[in-house]
Amino acid sequence: MAKIDLTVYEDRLKSAVKRAKERNIIIPTFAQQKNPDLIPDKIKNELASIGLWDITARNLFRITWKNEPVAKGGKYGDVNYMVLPKSLTGVDAKIVVLVGKWFPTGAHKVGAAYGCLVPRLVTGQFDPETQKAVWPSTGNYCRGGAFDSNLLACESVAILPEGMSKERFTWLAKVAGEVIATPGTESNVKEIFDKCWELRGTGEDLMIFNQFEEFGNYLWHYEVTGHALAEALEKVMGPRDNYFGAAFTTGSAGTIGCGDYLKQLFPTSKIAASEALQCPTLLENGFGAHRIEGIGDKHVPWIHNVKNTDMVMAIDDNAVVNIARLFNEQAGHEYLAKQGVPQEMIGNLELFGFSGIANMLSAIKMAKYYELGENDVLLTVLTDSMELYESRKHEMREEFGEYTALNAAADEARYLKGTTTDYLQELTYADRRRVHNLKYYTWVEQQGKTYEEIQDQWYDDDYWTGFQSQADEIDALIDEFNARVGLL
């Protein structure tokens, strides 16, 4: 059984406790992130005067899907989710999306980074007084890592491709200790890995939190996102409804880990993994470059439980960028209103970032392939919102000109209602093994993983459940850490 290493290093733990006491840091448990009712009232009262993005340790308690959807002073409520209407999706199935905008940093990756850093901090494996936390990413994860590091009084280094949106770099310059831009864009993940190896050779005291291999990323989504989706499902499902499955762009494969939790609740449900058509790694062992920011690829992440994946599909990046205009231009809103999309839904379209649009299209593709009806329910997430892509909107206006009603009609018909079931494959046992085996070239040949562990991932039935079982153990370590700090 594989597990996250939770060995305690007492000398360095004393250092972390000392710094937390000096900086007024209290660390939330996974249980509190799932259920903010467990958060002490004194902390809730402090949050009443704090902005969602403010650099303050108390915002650690806003790493949850249940924040009140306001920019400042919010408390907690139900899971932030929406049910997409047929007038928008064109399918009968209910597509339920969690909304990531209402996390600090405007993206749910702040939770994935938290799941990686905090177990190392509360065991003393990471010393905030001597070490730097390195966050290799294609965008939102390194933003989340820099934010979490700042709140936890840790030095940080953010790594992301130079071609990512300007908003990311502008914000990181204020939050991260150091920002490193690597060559390429969204699909240039190996260049990020290469930079990590270069940093390892500098002699600096660094700890690299590679989201593509860190099981803290997987565990946070299994535990926190999984429970949030299950709660949304409980609110949406009627007595005749059937939960069919979930669809996610793979990215680091952290979010898709919540599908493992849902499959344990609903054993017949399915998990679909999607990627960009311009870089069809899972589907065709392919390569390339694409514009769907947030789903870095050209490899299979180490933390992707491929054996539990039922379908792979590819989404055209042209569909994503054109729907982004449809969803965010006045002419697009007016056209969608004429097609019967409710004004409330139109007002929420800015909640879809690029990867969120790709997730929605993946769910639509899945619904069409399986001919799902009005009593079938699919789940996915909106990782971030268009708030992080304002510069992209400006660039598209400059390149393509004014967005007209004719553009809106064409984009809605071709890319949204015209979603097809091509570039899609249901996976047999042998297909899953093919995708899993692609891990070898990245992780064993290049990144130092062992042949024995890649075999365990496939053949050892307890491999994944080992990680899934650790949330309570980590929470106990967090509680002990907070008790030693003494601020509660």
C-alpha positions in Angstrom: 0.0 0.0 0.0 1.5 3.4 -1.1 1.2 6.4 1.1 2.3 10.0 1.5 5.3 10.1 3.7 4.2 11.6 7.1 7.5 10.9 9.0 7.9 13.7 11.7 11.2 15.6 11.9 11.0 17.2 15.4 13.9 19.7 15.1 12.4 21.3 11.9 8.9 21.0 13.2 9.9 23.2 16.2 11.1 25.8 13.7 7.8 25.6 11.8 5.8 25.9 15.1 7.9 28.9 16.2 7.3 30.7 12.9 3.6 30.0 12.9 3.3 31.4 16.5 5.2 34.6 15.4 3.1 35.1 12.3 -0.3 34.3 13.8 -0.8 31.2 11.6 -3.6 28.7 12.3 -3.9 25.8 9.8 -7.3 24.4 8.7 -7.9 20.7 8.5 -9.3 18.9 5.5 -12.4 18.3 7.5 -12.9 22.0 8.0 -12.4 22.6 4.3 -15.1 20.1 3.5 -17.4 21.4 6.2 -16.7 25.1 7.3 -19.3 24.7 10.1 -16.3 23.1 12.0 -14.3 26.3 11.8 -14.1 28.2 15.1 -16.3 31.3 15.4 -13.4 33.6 16.2 -11.9 32.8 12.8 -15.2 33.3 11.0 -15.5 36.7 12.7 -12.1 37.7 11.6 -13.0 36.9 8.0 -15.8 39.4 8.0 -13.3 42.2 7.3 -10.9 40.3 4.9 -11.0 40.3 1.1 -11.0 36.9 -0.7 -7.6 37.5 -2.3 -6.0 39.3 0.7 -2.5 38.0 1.7 -3.4 37.0 5.3 -3.1 33.7 7.1 -6.8 33.7 7.9 -7.6 33.2 4.2 -6.3 29.6 4.6 -9.8 29.0 5.9 -11.2 30.1 2.6 -9.7 27.2 0.8 -13.1 25.5 0.3 -15.8 25.1 -2.2 -18.3 26.7 0.2 -17.2 30.4 0.4 -20.0 33.0 0.1 -19.6 34.2 -3.5 -18.4 37.8 -2.7 -15.1 39.5 -3.0 -14.8 40.6 0.6 -16.1 39.7 4.0 -17.9 36.6 2.9 -18.8 33.8 5.3 -19.8 30.3 4.2 -22.8 28.6 2.6 -23.6 25.7 0.4 -21.3 24.3 -2.3 -20.9 26.8 -5.1 -22.4 25.1 -8.1 -24.7 25.6 -11.1 -26.9 23.4 -13.2 -26.4 24.2 -16.8 -29.8 24.6 -18.7 -30.5 22.6 -21.9 -30.9 26.0 -23.7 -27.2 26.5 -23.2 -25.8 22.9 -23.6 -28.2 21.5 -26.1 -28.5 18.2 -24.2 -31.2 16.8 -22.0 -28.8 15.6 -19.3 -28.3 17.7 -16.2 -24.7 19.0 -16.2 -23.7 20.2 -12.8 -20.6 22.4 -12.4 -18.7 23.4 -9.3 -17.6 27.1 -9.5 -13.9 27.7 -8.8 -13.9 31.6 -8.9 -14.8 31.9 -5.2 -11.5 30.4 -4.0 -8.7 32.8 -3.0 -6.7 33.5 -6.3 -9.9 32.8 -8.2 -9.0 29.2 -8.9 -9.4 25.8 -7.1 -5.7 25.0 -7.6 -5.0 26.9 -4.3 -6.5 23.8 -2.7 -4.3 21.3 -4.6 -1.2 23.3 -3.6 -2.4 23.3 0.0 -2.7 19.5 0.0 0.9 19.3 -1.1 2.6 21.8 1.2 0.7 21.5 4.5 1.6 17.8 5.2 5.3 18.6 4.8 5.0 21.6 7.0 3.1 19.9 10.0 5.6 17.0 9.9 8.7 19.2 9.9 9.7 17.8 6.5 9.6 21.4 5.2 11.4 24.1 7.2 10.0 27.5 6.4 13.0 29.2 8.0 15.6 27.6 5.7 13.8 26.2 2.6 12.0 27.5 -0.4 8.9 25.9 -1.9 9.1 25.5 -5.7 5.8 25.4 -7.6 6.2 24.1 -11.2 3.0 24.7 -13.2 1.3 25.8 -16.3 -0.5 28.6 -14.5 -2.9 28.3 -11.6 -1.1 25.8 -9.5 2.0 27.9 -9.1 -0.3 30.9 -8.3 -2.0 28.8 -5.6 1.4 27.6 -4.3 2.8 31.1 -4.1 -0.4 32.2 -2.3 -0.4 29.3 0.2 3.4 29.8 0.8 2.9 33.5 1.5 0.1 32.7 4.0 2.1 30.1 5.7 5.3 32.3 5.9 7.3 30.2 3.4 9.5 31.5 0.6 8.3 30.5 -2.8 9.5 30.1 -6.4 6.8 30.0 -9.1 7.6 28.3 -12.5 5.3 28.7 -15.5 5.6 28.9 -19.3 6.3 32.4 -20.7 3.3 32.2 -23.0 0.6 32.1 -20.2 -1.8 35.0 -19.7 -0.4 38.4 -18.5 -2.7 38.4 -15.5 -0.8 35.4 -14.0 2.6 37.0 -14.3 1.4 40.4 -13.0 -0.2 38.9 -9.9 2.7 36.5 -9.2 5.2 39.4 -9.3 3.5 40.7 -6.1 3.1 37.4 -4.3 5.9 34.9 -5.2 9.4 35.3 -4.0 10.7 34.5 -7.5 9.0 33.9 -10.8 10.7 31.8 -13.5 9.3 31.8 -17.1 10.1 28.7 -19.1 9.9 28.4 -22.9 6.6 27.7 -24.6 3.0 27.7 -23.6 0.4 25.4 -22.0 1.6 22.1 -23.4 5.3 22.7 -22.7 5.4 20.7 -19.4 8.8 19.0 -20.0 10.5 22.4 -20.1 9.1 23.0 -16.6 10.4 19.6 -15.4 13.8 20.4 -16.9 13.9 23.7 -15.0 13.2 21.8 -11.8 16.2 19.5 -12.4 18.4 22.6 -13.1 17.3 24.1 -9.8 18.1 20.8 -7.9 21.7 21.2 -9.1 22.1 24.7 -7.7 22.7 23.6 -4.2 19.9 25.8 -2.8 17.8 24.3 -0.1 14.6 23.7 -2.1 11.6 21.5 -1.9 9.9 21.0 -5.3 6.1 20.4 -5.2 5.5 19.0 -8.7 1.7 18.8 -9.0 1.9 16.1 -11.6 3.5 13.6 -9.1 2.4 15.0 -5.7 -0.2 12.8 -4.1 -1.2 15.6 -1.8 -2.8 17.1 -5.0 -4.7 13.9 -5.6 -5.7 13.5 -2.0 -7.0 17.1 -1.6 -9.3 16.6 -4.7 -10.4 13.1 -3.7 -11.3 14.3 -0.2 -12.5 17.9 -0.6 -13.6 18.2 -4.2 -15.1 14.7 -4.1 -17.2 15.6 -1.1 -18.3 18.9 -2.6 -19.4 17.2 -5.8 -21.3 14.6 -3.8 -23.1 17.3 -1.9 -24.1 19.2 -5.1 -25.3 15.9 -6.5 -27.5 15.3 -3.4 -29.1 18.7 -3.8 -29.7 18.3 -7.6 -30.8 14.6 -7.8 -34.5 13.9 -7.9 -36.1 10.5 -7.0 -35.9 9.3 -10.6 -32.5 10.8 -11.4 -29.4 8.7 -12.1 -25.8 9.9 -11.5 -24.0 8.8 -14.7 -20.5 10.1 -14.3 -18.0 13.0 -14.4 -15.8 14.5 -17.1 -12.6 16.5 -16.5 -9.7 17.8 -18.6 -6.8 15.9 -17.1 -4.2 18.7 -16.5 -2.2 17.5 -13.5 -4.8 14.7 -12.9 -5.5 16.1 -9.4 -9.1 17.1 -10.1 -9.9 13.8 -11.8 -9.0 12.1 -8.5 -12.4 13.2 -7.2 -13.9 10.8 -9.7 -12.3 7.9 -7.6 -14.3 9.1 -4.6 -17.5 9.4 -6.6 -17.0 5.9 -8.1 -16.8 4.5 -4.7 -20.2 6.1 -3.9 -21.6 5.1 -7.3 -19.8 2.0 -8.5 -21.4 2.0 -12.0 -20.6 5.6 -12.7 -18.0 6.6 -15.3 -15.0 8.9 -15.4 -14.0 10.7 -18.7 -10.6 12.3 -19.2 -10.3 15.0 -21.8 -7.5 16.9 -23.4 -6.9 19.3 -26.3 -7.4 18.0 -29.9 -4.2 19.8 -30.9 -2.2 17.7 -28.4 -4.0 14.3 -28.1 -1.7 12.4 -25.8 -4.2 10.0 -24.1 -6.2 9.5 -27.2 -3.5 9.1 -29.9 -0.2 9.0 -28.0 0.2 12.4 -29.7 1.8 15.8 -29.2 1.5 19.4 -30.2 0.6 22.8 -28.7 -2.8 24.3 -27.9 -4.6 27.3 -26.3 -6.6 25.8 -23.5 -4.8 27.3 -20.5 -5.0 25.1 -17.4 -4.6 21.6 -18.9 -0.9 21.1 -19.5 -0.1 17.8 -21.3 2.2 15.8 -23.6 2.5 13.2 -20.8 0.4 11.2 -18.5 0.6 12.5 -14.9 2.0 10.2 -12.3 -1.0 10.7 -10.1 -3.6 9.8 -12.8 -5.4 6.6 -11.8 -5.7 5.4 -15.4 -7.1 2.0 -14.5 -10.2 3.9 -13.1 -10.7 6.0 -16.3 -13.5 4.8 -18.6 -13.2 7.2 -21.6 -10.8 9.7 -23.2 -11.7 12.4 -25.5 -10.3 15.5 -27.2 -11.7 19.1 -27.3 -10.8 21.4 -30.1 -9.1 24.5 -28.7 -10.9 26.6 -31.5 -14.1 25.6 -29.8 -12.9 26.9 -26.4 -11.5 30.2 -27.5 -14.6 31.0 -29.7 -17.0 30.0 -26.9 -15.0 32.3 -24.6 -16.0 35.2 -26.9 -19.6 34.0 -27.1 -19.8 33.9 -23.3 -18.1 37.3 -22.7 -19.2 39.7 -25.5 -22.4 41.7 -25.5 -23.5 40.3 -28.9 -23.0 36.8 -27.6 -25.2 37.5 -24.5 -27.9 39.0 -26.7 -27.9 36.0 -29.1 -28.0 33.5 -26.3 -30.9 35.3 -24.7 -32.8 34.9 -28.0 -32.1 31.2 -27.9 -33.8 31.0 -24.5 -30.8 30.9 -22.2 -32.0 32.5 -18.9 -30.7 35.9 -17.9 -29.4 34.5 -14.6 -27.3 32.0 -16.6 -26.0 34.6 -19.0 -25.0 36.7 -16.0 -22.9 33.8 -14.8 -21.0 33.0 -18.0 -18.0 34.9 -16.9 -17.5 32.1 -14.3 -16.2 29.9 -17.2 -12.4 30.1 -17.7 -10.8 28.3 -20.7 -10.5 25.0 -18.9 -14.0 25.3 -17.5 -15.4 25.7 -21.0 -13.4 22.6 -22.0 -14.8 20.7 -19.1 -18.4 21.7 -20.1 -17.8 20.6 -23.7 -16.4 17.3 -22.4 -19.6 16.7 -20.4 -21.7 17.6 -23.4 -19.7 15.2 -25.6 -20.2 12.5 -23.0 -24.0 13.2 -22.8 -24.3 12.9 -26.6 -22.3 9.8 -26.9 -24.3 7.9 -24.2 -27.6 9.5 -25.4 -28.3 10.6 -21.9 -31.8 11.8 -20.9 -33.3 14.4 -18.6 -32.9 12.1 -15.6 -29.2 11.6 -16.1 -26.7 13.8 -14.2 -23.1 14.6 -15.1 -20.6 16.4 -13.0 -17.6 18.6 -13.8 -15.8 21.8 -12.4 -15.0 25.3 -13.5 -11.4 25.6 -12.4 -11.2 29.3 -12.8 -13.1 32.2 -14.4 -12.5 34.7 -17.2 -11.3 37.1 -14.6 -7.9 35.5 -15.2 -8.1 36.0 -19.0 -9.0 39.6 -19.6 -5.8 40.1 -21.7 -6.9 37.2 -23.9 -10.2 38.9 -24.5 -8.4 42.1 -25.5 -6.1 40.1 -27.8 -9.0 38.4 -29.5 -10.7 41.7 -30.2 -7.5 43.1 -31.6 -6.9 40.1 -33.9 -10.5 39.3 -35.0 -12.3 42.6 -34.6 -15.7 43.4 -33.3 -17.8 40.4 -32.2 -21.2 40.5 -33.9 -24.5 38.7 -33.8 -23.4 36.7 -36.9 -20.3 35.6 -35.0 -22.4 34.6 -32.0 -24.8 32.6 -34.2 -21.9 30.8 -35.9 -20.1 30.0 -32.7 -23.1 28.8 -30.9 -24.2 26.5 -33.8 -20.7 25.1 -34.6 -18.9 24.9 -31.3 -21.6 24.7 -28.6 -24.8 23.1 -30.0 -22.6 21.5 -32.7 -20.5 19.5 -30.2 -19.9 16.1 -31.8 -18.8 12.6 -30.5 -15.7 12.3 -32.7 -12.3 12.2 -31.1 -13.6 10.0 -28.3 -12.8 6.5 -27.1 -14.4 4.2 -24.5 -11.5 2.4 -22.9 -11.1 -1.3 -22.7 -8.8 -2.9 -20.2 -6.1 -3.0 -22.9 -6.7 0.6 -23.8 -6.3 1.7 -20.2 -3.0 -0.3 -19.9 -1.8 1.5 -23.1 -2.4 4.9 -21.6 -0.9 3.9 -18.2 2.2 2.6 -19.9 2.9 6.0 -21.4 3.8 7.1 -17.9 7.0 5.0 -18.2 8.7 7.4 -20.7 8.2 10.5 -18.6 8.4 9.2 -15.0 10.8 6.2 -15.0 13.1 7.2 -17.9 13.2 10.9 -17.1 12.0 11.8 -13.6 13.5 9.0 -11.5 10.4 6.9 -10.6 10.9 3.1 -10.3 9.8 0.3 -12.5 8.4 -1.4 -9.4 6.1 1.5 -8.5 4.7 2.0 -12.0 3.8 -1.7 -11.9 2.2 -1.3 -8.4 0.1 1.5 -9.8 -1.4 -1.0 -12.2 -1.4 -4.3 -10.4 -1.7 -3.5 -6.7 -5.3 -2.9 -5.8 -4.4 -1.2 -2.6 -2.0 1.4 -4.2 -4.6 4.2 -4.6 -6.6 3.4 -1.5 -3.5 3.9 0.5 -3.4 7.6 -0.4 -7.1 8.0 -0.1 -7.1 6.9 3.6 -4.7 9.6 4.8 -6.9 12.6 5.3 -7.7 11.8 8.9 -4.1 11.2 9.7 -3.0 14.5 8.2 -5.8 16.3 10.1 -4.6 14.8 13.4 -1.1 16.2 12.6 -2.6 19.6 11.8 -4.5 19.6 15.1 -1.4 18.7 17.0 0.6 21.5 15.1 -2.1 24.1 16.0 -2.1 23.0 19.6 1.6 23.5 19.8 1.3 27.0 18.2 -1.3 27.8 20.8 -3.3 30.4 19.0 -6.6 28.5 19.3 
